[in-house]
Amino acid sequence: MTSRSAFDELRTAADGFADDRWPRLMCTRCKRSDLIANGINILESAASKHDHDDPRWEPDFIRGHFHGTLRCSAATCAEIAVVAGDYSVGYAKDDGGYVNLLTLRYIAPPAELIDFPAGTPDSVIKRTHEAIGLVLQNPNAAANRVRAAVEELLTQLRIPRTQISKSRRHRLTTHKRLERLEVKFPGPAVLLMAVKWIGNDGSHESSSLLTREVLDGLELFGQALNLIYNKRPKELDAIARRINRRKTSKLPDRRQLRVPF
């Protein structure tokens, strides 16, 4: 069984979960331990309480909100995160009873999702953090911030923003800039093009994005950054090519090299 990523856990938190099965959100301070429920207050809304008078009322009609804190499970850290979201009651077929269901809409500090490789420009990191901070509350706004991060990345990679045509300077669309990026970084360009389409959806008033859809875009963006800035895969490729070329992992014994005098 493969381990679940930070993205998987936040998707679960945004989709809804039983209140006794909190997703394993990582502590943003120590970046090693999980956050555990430290005091969650569940509140039924006034409208939901009014519905109790309906003769057709069932427990799964209950709606409301929750708020509280999570605490790092490591005693040496004990960092606190503030959380809030929606509350409902659902029927659990497996348990044969009703359970409290929570949907996370807010967490501070925001979840740690992307391990930025060395060399990632600060301006790109800033825009990505802005998107992560919005993804639970306003997925459409978060999608716009991810797209802004893509555009900033293109600028940092020196992909032109304009071109001269018929003696006039014209602004290049993000789509056209990504096509130019594909010449040097074909793999990342494909990932970033998908992120751009998600950003487009976020700009349309008629489109209502889900948190998990924007999380897909953030995960694709993180992978693109890794392919561009993480040097280790290229170093490992060079090592493999050297071993294959020499048909041995042993390096030449420098003591046996003849040094000209």
WOURFEN-V801413 format. One record per residue. N is the residue number from 1. NEAR is the number of other C-alpha atoms within 12 Angstrom. D_CENTER is the distance of its C-alpha to the mean C-alpha in Angstrom with 2 decimals. Layout:
# WOURFEN-V801413
n=(N;N)
near=(NEAR;NEAR)
d_center=(D_CENTER;D_CENTER)
This chain:
# WOURFEN-V801413
n=(1;2;3;4;5;6;7;8;9;10;11;12;13;14;15;16;17;18;19;20;21;22;23;24;25;26;27;28;29;30;31;32;33;34;35;36;37;38;39;40;41;42;43;44;45;46;47;48;49;50;51;52;53;54;55;56;57;58;59;60;61;62;63;64;65;66;67;68;69;70;71;72;73;74;75;76;77;78;79;80;81;82;83;84;85;86;87;88;89;90;91;92;93;94;95;96;97;98;99;100;101;102;103;104;105;106;107;108;109;110;111;112;113;114;115;116;117;118;119;120;121;122;123;124;125;126;127;128;129;130;131;132;133;134;135;136;137;138;139;140;141;142;143;144;145;146;147;148;149;150;151;152;153;154;155;156;157;158;159;160;161;162;163;164;165;166;167;168;169;170;171;172;173;174;175;176;177;178;179;180;181;182;183;184;185;186;187;188;189;190;191;192;193;194;195;196;197;198;199;200;201;202;203;204;205;206;207;208;209;210;211;212;213;214;215;216;217;218;219;220;221;222;223;224;225;226;227;228;229;230;231;232;233;234;235;236;237;238;239;240;241;242;243;244;245;246;247;248;249;250;251;252;253;254;255;256;257;258;259;260;261)
near=(3;5;9;15;21;29;33;25;28;38;33;28;35;37;26;30;28;26;29;17;19;30;31;31;40;36;31;28;25;20;22;21;22;30;36;30;28;21;20;26;23;25;24;24;19;13;16;23;18;15;19;19;12;13;9;10;14;19;21;22;26;29;29;26;29;29;29;25;26;31;32;28;25;19;15;12;18;24;28;29;32;29;37;30;32;33;34;31;29;25;19;15;9;9;10;9;13;20;24;33;32;37;36;41;33;32;34;28;26;31;42;35;35;30;27;26;21;16;20;29;23;17;20;30;31;21;29;42;29;29;40;43;31;30;41;39;30;27;36;34;33;40;47;34;37;48;39;34;38;46;36;29;38;39;23;23;26;16;28;25;25;18;17;12;10;7;7;9;12;14;15;21;19;32;27;23;31;37;25;27;32;23;15;19;24;18;23;30;35;25;31;42;33;30;39;37;28;38;38;29;27;32;23;16;11;10;17;22;30;26;38;32;34;44;43;34;44;49;33;32;45;36;26;35;36;26;28;33;24;20;17;15;14;15;12;13;13;14;19;16;15;17;16;13;13;13;12;13;13;13;15;13;8;9;8;8;9;9;7;4;3)
d_center=(21.51;18.18;16.09;13.02;9.70;7.58;5.40;9.06;10.25;8.22;9.23;12.63;12.77;12.19;14.64;17.26;18.85;22.27;22.84;24.12;21.11;18.22;14.90;14.56;12.25;12.70;14.94;13.71;17.33;18.54;15.27;17.45;18.22;16.87;17.34;20.21;21.78;24.30;25.89;24.59;26.91;27.13;29.06;30.61;31.00;34.56;34.36;33.36;36.30;38.61;37.74;39.32;42.68;41.94;44.08;41.34;38.87;36.77;34.37;31.37;32.30;31.01;28.19;27.00;24.40;23.40;22.67;22.87;21.46;19.74;21.17;20.22;22.26;23.65;26.88;26.85;23.64;23.79;21.08;20.68;17.81;18.91;17.67;18.99;18.81;21.01;23.62;25.65;27.95;27.81;30.10;29.05;31.08;30.69;32.07;34.44;33.64;31.50;28.31;26.32;22.94;20.19;17.22;14.89;14.84;14.61;13.86;15.17;14.27;10.60;8.43;8.02;4.78;6.28;10.02;11.50;14.69;17.99;19.12;15.98;17.65;17.28;17.20;14.10;12.33;13.80;12.60;8.92;9.50;11.40;8.80;6.59;10.17;11.09;8.62;10.83;14.05;14.14;11.80;14.33;14.35;10.60;11.14;14.04;12.36;10.01;13.39;15.07;12.90;14.04;17.54;17.59;16.59;19.46;21.75;21.08;21.85;25.06;24.64;27.30;26.62;30.16;32.99;36.73;38.34;41.95;42.43;39.62;36.14;33.41;29.72;27.50;24.82;21.23;22.17;25.20;23.46;21.01;24.17;25.61;22.63;23.17;26.49;25.09;21.60;21.92;19.00;16.34;18.16;17.70;13.89;13.95;16.55;14.41;11.80;15.02;16.25;13.33;14.08;17.69;17.25;15.83;19.01;21.39;22.91;23.81;20.28;18.32;14.74;13.19;9.98;9.14;10.11;7.85;4.76;6.98;7.38;4.29;4.84;8.33;8.32;7.47;10.17;12.40;12.47;13.39;16.08;17.47;17.65;17.83;21.61;22.05;21.82;24.50;26.55;26.50;27.54;30.40;31.49;31.60;33.62;36.01;36.63;37.22;39.50;41.58;41.33;40.90;38.41;41.17;41.28;44.68;46.92;47.35;50.64;52.15;51.26;54.44;54.34;56.79;59.30)
